[in-house]
Amino acid sequence: MSDWTDVTLLADFPPGSMRRVELDGTNVAVFNVDGSCYAIEDLCTHDGGTLTGGAFTGDVIECPRHGARFCVRNGRVLSPPAYEDVPVFPVRIDAGRVQVRDARWDDLEG
């Protein structure tokens, strides 16, 4: 899938904010870190729980269930009990709108 999906207006998405959006059945968490936007799958790789209910500080999201921490800039796991990174998604700002897309299948569409 290569279509961009609107998340919110950038004006309504200040630094320190997070939003959740669904992309073809995949929940994606979008974050504003100091004016730059990032997106990761909203799924803890430890047990499959959602991340968006957890504490978001700086560029780190903490899983509300067991405390695994992930960098929202690159999806890297920062602390156990998770040991696998979470997938990242491309984000852009277009005409003042924060948009995200699922690029995982782009190579298969060609």
N, C-alpha and C positions, 0 to 999 in steps of 0.2 A: 504494500500500500504506500503510495507516495503523496497522498493528499495531506495538506496541512489542516489542522483542527484548531479552531479558536479556543483559547482558555479563558481569557479575560482581557479587558483593556489595561494597558500598562499603567495608565493613570490611576486605576483602581487596585493596583498590585504593588504596594510599597515594599522596600527592602525589609526582609524578615518575614515576608508572607509566604504561604504555600497554598496550592490549590490542587484538587484532584480532578482528573478528566479520564473518560473512557475512550480508548482507541480500539475499535473492532474487538471488544471483549477483553482488552488488557487495561487494567487500571494503571494510570501514570500519575506520579506526583511531580508537580512543577513548583519550583522554588525561586524566589528572588533573593539573591545574595549580593548585597551592596550594589544593587542596580543591574546586575547581570542575572539572566534567567537560565536555569538548568532543569532537566527533567530526568527522572529515573523511574523504573517500574516500582509501583507502590506495593511491594511484596518483599517481606523479609526472607532472605535465603536460608535462614535457620529453620523456620517452621511454617512459612507461608502466610503469616499474619500481615496485616496492612501496616505501613510505616507512618501514614499521615496522622495517626492519633498520638504519635510520640512527640517528644520535645525536639524542637528545631532551633539550634543555636549556632550562629556563624554559618558555616557550611556543612554542619553535621546534623543528621536526623538520627534519633534514637528509637529503636523499636519499643513500643509501649508494653510488649508482652514479656520479653526476657532481657532487654537492655543492649542488644547488639547495636553497634553504631556504624553508620555509613556516611561517606563523603558524598554530598549531593552534586558536586562538580563533576565527578568521574565515576561514581557508583562503587568505589572501592570500600570494602569492608575494613573497619578500623578496630573492631573489638569483637571477641567471642560473645555469645556462643555461635555466631555466624562465621563462616570461613570462606564463603563464596561472594564475589562482587554481585551487585545488581545491575541489570542492563540499563544503559543510558539511551536517551532519545534526543534527536536534534530539536532545538528551539530557535525560533526567530521572532523578531518584532517586525510586523508589517502593518503600515498605516496606523500605528499606535496600538495594535492588537498583539498580545502574546500568543504565539501559535506553536504547536508541537506536532510531530508526525512520527509514525512508526516506520523506520527505515530498515528494519531487520530483514525484510523480504525483498528489498530492492534488487539484489544480485540474482534472485530467482526469477524476477519478472522479465529480465532482459532477454 
